[in-house]
Amino acid sequence: MSKSLLKINNLHVSIGEKRILKGLNLEIKPGEIHAIMGPNGGGKSTLSNTIMGSPKGVVEEGSILLEGEEINNLTTDERAKKGIFLSFQYPEEIPGVTVQNFLRTAYNAVKNENISILKFEKLLKDKMALLDMKEEYANRYLNEGFSGGEKKKNEILQMSILGPKLAILDETDSGLDIDALRIVSEGVNKAKAEDTAVLIITHYNRILDYIKPDVVHVLMDGKIVKSGDRNLAKMLEDTGYEDIK
């Protein structure tokens, strides 16, 4: 039986005076795909940001373990270097910085190496081809003038380049048309094939038609209140959250 990649025990997190996460438990093993669903305000984004080390929330109690090591006190950068990746709901535009330069800088920082420009160009070209992205995309300024779908593809491209142990995708599917959703999903499925564990936070059942989760969780009022297989997501689409206890 494989060991846990991520294990969260009795996690309590506050933002300001408000307690958002209230004793949350979660375990993810290498290569697993977990989906978290739930109503707005339940704590989904707080969970993803807390795993990544965002200073917005304060961990009042509980632990976050990565490969058995507690990471509560690590910075966001330190967590990234240990193999955690978080995609953003609303990626920022960075005028004057090309996609290629940004991704090479991120790669060198996370991998703690200095990959040559030529070697990185080949890596980038190969990963972009898998996501059906044109080569000239690499020379555009990061997210400047990008459509919603292009921004989300860029997040998946970054994930593919960095090759994390755990990828957290926070509403990556929102605003995507079917073609973009399919391409993004293919990128996620390729990451799983390389033993990356994926935590998908979503409001929608449709992405789970393309990315088959091992486990679906319902997060309500700061806790995971129910877990199941793909059928749980289908049930939620039909009945909503009112009957979930």
ROTIMI-691408 format. One record per residue (C-alpha): residue number from 1; x, y, z; residue in one letter. Coordinates in steps of 0.25 Angstrom, whole numbers, always signed. Example, Ala and Ser with C-alpha at 12.3 -4.5 7.8 and 13.67 -1.06 7.14 Angstrom:
<rs>
R  num     xx     yy     zz  residuo
R    1    +49    -18    +31        A
R    2    +55     -4    +29        S
</rs>
This chain:
<rs>
R  num     xx     yy     zz  residuo
R    1     +0     +0     +0        M
R    2     +6    +13     -4        S
R    3     +9    +24     +6        K
R    4     +2    +37     +6        S
R    5     +7    +49     -2        L
R    6     -1    +59     +5        L
R    7     -8    +57    +18        K
R    8    -16    +68    +25        I
R    9    -20    +65    +40        N
R   10    -30    +73    +47        N
R   11    -27    +86    +40        L
R   12    -33    +99    +46        H
R   13    -31   +112    +38        V
R   14    -36   +126    +41        S
R   15    -36   +138    +32        I
R   16    -37   +150    +41        G
R   17    -47   +147    +52        E
R   18    -54   +137    +44        K
R   19    -51   +122    +45        R
R   20    -52   +116    +31        I
R   21    -47   +102    +32        L
R   22    -52    +94    +44        K
R   23    -45    +81    +46        G
R   24    -42    +77    +32        L
R   25    -36    +64    +29        N
R   26    -30    +59    +15        L
R   27    -21    +49    +10        E
R   28    -15    +48     -5        I
R   29     -6    +37    -10        K
R   30     +4    +39    -21        P
R   31     -3    +39    -35        G
R   32    -17    +40    -29        E
R   33    -27    +50    -34        I
R   34    -36    +56    -24        H
R   35    -48    +66    -27        A
R   36    -53    +75    -16        I
R   37    -67    +81    -19        M
R   38    -76    +89    -10        G
R   39    -84   +102     -9        P
R   40    -78   +115     -9        N
R   41    -72   +120     +5        G
R   42    -69   +105     +9        G
R   43    -54   +107     +9        G
R   44    -50   +101     -4        K
R   45    -40   +113     -8        S
R   46    -36   +115     +6        T
R   47    -31   +100     +6        L
R   48    -23   +101     -7        S
R   49    -17   +114     -2        N
R   50    -13   +108    +11        T
R   51     -7    +96     +5        I
R   52     +2   +105     -3        M
R   53     +5   +114     +9        G
R   54     -2   +127     +6        S
R   55     -1   +137    +18        P
R   56    -15   +141    +17        K
R   57    -20   +129    +26        G
R   58    -15   +126    +40        V
R   59    -14   +111    +43        V
R   60    -19   +111    +57        E
R   61    -18    +96    +59        E
R   62    -15    +83    +51        G
R   63     -4    +79    +42        S
R   64     -1    +78    +27        I
R   65     +9    +67    +23        L
R   66    +16    +65    +10        L
R   67    +23    +51     +9        E
R   68    +22    +50    +24        G
R   69    +29    +64    +27        E
R   70    +21    +75    +33        E
R   71    +21    +87    +24        I
R   72    +13    +97    +33        N
R   73    +24   +106    +35        N
R   74    +30   +106    +21        L
R   75    +28   +118    +12        T
R   76    +21   +117     -2        T
R   77    +34   +117     -9        D
R   78    +39   +105     +0        E
R   79    +27    +98     -3        R
R   80    +28   +100    -18        A
R   81    +42    +94    -17        K
R   82    +37    +82    -10        K
R   83    +28    +79    -21        G
R   84    +14    +87    -19        I
R   85     +8    +94    -30        F
R   86     -4   +103    -30        L
R   87    -12   +109    -42        S
R   88    -19   +122    -40        F
R   89    -33   +125    -42        Q
R   90    -30   +138    -48        Y
R   91    -15   +138    -53        P
R   92     -9   +152    -54        E
R   93     -4   +159    -66        E
R   94    +11   +162    -66        I
R   95    +15   +172    -77        P
R   96    +29   +172    -82        G
R   97    +31   +157    -78        V
R   98    +30   +147    -88        T
R   99    +24   +133    -85        V
R  100    +37   +126    -88        Q
R  101    +45   +135    -79        N
R  102    +35   +134    -68        F
R  103    +34   +119    -69        L
R  104    +49   +117    -70        R
R  105    +51   +126    -57        T
R  106    +41   +118    -50        A
R  107    +47   +105    -54        Y
R  108    +61   +109    -50        N
R  109    +55   +114    -36        A
R  110    +47   +101    -33        V
R  111    +58    +91    -39        K
R  112    +69    +99    -33        N
R  113    +77    +98    -46        E
R  114    +81   +107    -58        N
R  115    +75   +100    -70        I
R  116    +81   +106    -83        S
R  117    +72   +114    -92        I
R  118    +73   +104   -103        L
R  119    +70    +92    -94        K
R  120    +58    +99    -88        F
R  121    +53   +104   -102        E
R  122    +52    +89   -106        K
R  123    +45    +85    -93        L
R  124    +35    +97    -95        L
R  125    +33    +93   -110        K
R  126    +30    +79   -106        D
R  127    +20    +82    -95        K
R  128    +13    +93   -103        M
R  129    +11    +83   -114        A
R  130     +4    +74   -104        L
R  131     -6    +85   -101        L
R  132     -8    +89   -115        D
R  133     -1   +103   -114        M
R  134     +5   +110   -125        K
R  135    +20   +113   -124        E
R  136    +19   +128   -125        E
R  137    +11   +127   -112        Y
R  138    +24   +126   -104        A
R  139    +28   +140   -108        N
R  140    +16   +147   -104        R
R  141    +16   +155    -91        Y
R  142    +10   +147    -79        L
R  143     -5   +146    -79        N
R  144     -5   +160    -86        E
R  145    -17   +160    -96        G
R  146    -19   +145    -93        F
R  147    -33   +140    -94        S
R  148    -39   +132    -82        G
R  149    -36   +119    -88        G
R  150    -21   +123    -92        E
R  151    -19   +127    -77        K
R  152    -23   +114    -72        K
R  153    -15   +107    -83        K
R  154     -3   +114    -78        N
R  155     -5   +110    -64        E
R  156     -6    +95    -69        I
R  157     +7    +98    -77        L
R  158    +14   +103    -65        Q
R  159    +10    +90    -57        M
R  160    +15    +82    -68        S
R  161    +28    +89    -69        I
R  162    +30    +88    -54        L
R  163    +26    +74    -52        G
R  164    +21    +75    -38        P
R  165    +18    +64    -28        K
R  166     +4    +70    -25        L
R  167     -3    +80    -34        A
R  168    -15    +88    -28        I
R  169    -24    +93    -39        L
R  170    -34   +103    -33        D
R  171    -46   +105    -43        E
R  172    -37   +103    -55        T
R  173    -49    +99    -63        D
R  174    -57   +112    -60        S
R  175    -60   +119    -73        G
R  176    -54   +109    -82        L
R  177    -61   +105    -95        D
R  178    -62    +90    -98        I
R  179    -49    +90   -107        D
R  180    -41    +97    -97        A
R  181    -47    +88    -86        L
R  182    -42    +76    -93        R
R  183    -28    +81    -96        I
R  184    -26    +85    -81        V
R  185    -32    +72    -77        S
R  186    -22    +64    -86        E
R  187    -11    +72    -79        G
R  188    -15    +68    -66        V
R  189    -17    +53    -70        N
R  190     -3    +53    -75        K
R  191     +2    +59    -62        A
R  192     -5    +47    -55        K
R  193     +2    +37    -64        A
R  194    +15    +43    -59        E
R  195    +11    +40    -44        D
R  196     +7    +55    -41        T
R  197     -5    +55    -31        A
R  198    -16    +65    -34        V
R  199    -25    +72    -26        L
R  200    -37    +79    -34        I
R  201    -45    +89    -28        I
R  202    -58    +91    -36        T
R  203    -72    +95    -36        H
R  204    -75    +87    -49        Y
R  205    -77    +73    -52        N
R  206    -73    +74    -66        R
R  207    -58    +74    -64        I
R  208    -60    +61    -57        L
R  209    -65    +55    -71        D
R  210    -50    +57    -76        Y
R  211    -42    +55    -63        I
R  212    -46    +43    -56        K
R  213    -45    +45    -41        P
R  214    -41    +34    -31        D
R  215    -48    +41    -20        V
R  216    -59    +52    -20        V
R  217    -60    +60     -7        H
R  218    -71    +70     -2        V
R  219    -66    +82     +6        L
R  220    -76    +89    +14        M
R  221    -75    +99    +26        D
R  222    -60    +96    +27        G
R  223    -60    +81    +27        K
R  224    -60    +69    +17        I
R  225    -74    +64    +20        V
R  226    -75    +53    +10        K
R  227    -65    +45     +0        S
R  228    -68    +36    -11        G
R  229    -65    +32    -25        D
R  230    -69    +39    -38        R
R  231    -84    +36    -36        N
R  232    -84    +45    -24        L
R  233    -81    +57    -34        A
R  234    -93    +52    -43        K
R  235   -102    +52    -31        M
R  236    -98    +66    -26        L
R  237   -101    +71    -40        E
R  238   -115    +65    -39        D
R  239   -119    +68    -25        T
R  240   -110    +79    -20        G
R  241   -104    +80     -6        Y
R  242   -116    +81     +2        E
R  243   -117    +66     +5        D
R  244   -102    +65     +9        I
R  245    -99    +63    +23        K
</rs>
